[in-house]
């Protein structure tokens, strides 16, 4: 595991197996998590990575983060990610209450 970025905004890690398969993890240091985290099991033997258990943001909150990111104009990729969450995955529920909590950090209102 290698630290890629570690500043007051973001911690980014790179986990690789034999430098062939790479997983990037990005952790925001700016905002707190609103909803309960979910446990994710990273178990992909085809990538020769050790089994890891990670805490991650639930999809509803991740979707709210994507809406916030789109309004901030951070990355075009966020539009695709939100489309994928809403249309392809269909396991996400956007909540105005949750989105507004995310916007409070930047003093935005919906």
N, C-alpha and C positions, 0 to 999 in steps of 0.2 A: 504494500500500500504506500502511495506517495501523495504528499500534500501538494496540490497544484496551486491553490490560492488560499491564503489565510490572512484576511484583513478584517476591518471592523464591520463589514457588510456581509461577507460570504466566506464559507469554508468549503473548498472543493477538493475532493479526494479522487485518486485514480487507483483502481485495483486491477491488477493484471495477472494473468497466468502465463508464464513463459513468454511474455511480451506479445502473445498472439491474440488474446481475447481480453478486452478492456471494458471495465464498468466504471462510469463516472458517477460520483455522488456529489450533489450540491446542497449545502445547508445554509439557509438564510439566518443571519444573526440579527436582523432588523426587527422582525415581528415575532409575536408569540403565536403558538398554535391555538386555535379556538376550539375545534372539535377534538374528540378523543383520537389518538393515533391508532394505527393498525399495525400488527406485526406481520412482516413479510419474510418468507423463507426464501433465501437465494440459494437454490439447489439445482444447478445445471451441470450435471456430470460431463456433458458433451463439451463444456468449456474448460474443464479441468480446474475449476475454481473450488476452494474449500467451501463447505456449507456454512452460511452465515444467516443469522436472524437480525433483521433490521427493523427499526421503528420507522414508519412512514406516515405521511399525511393521508387521511382518507380521501376518497375520490370527490366527495361533495366539497370539501375544503380546497382540494387541488383545483377544481373547476372554478371556485370563487377567486382563487389566486390568478388563474388564467384570465378571468374577466378583468381583474384589477390590472394585470400586466398589459392587456390590450389597451386599456384606457391610458396607461402610462407610456404606451408606444415603445415598449422595451424590445420585443423581438417579433418578427412576423410569424415565427414558428408557433407562438402562443395561439394564434387564430386557428391554425391546423390542429393543435392539441385540443382546443376546446371543441372544435368540430368532431374530432375523434371521440372525445369523452361523451358528447351529447348524441351523436348520430350512430356511430359504430358500436360503442360500448353499451350505451343505454342504461348503465348502472349508476347514473349520477343524477342528483337532484339539485338544481340551482336554487338557492334561497336568497331573497332580497336581504333578509336579516344578516345572513352570513357574509354576503357581498358587502353590505354596509359596514360590518365590523372590519373587514379588510380595508375598506376605503377610509375609515377613521384615522388610520396611521398617517394618511396623506391629506387629511382634512377634506376629503371628497364626500359628497352626498348624492344618493340616487333618488 
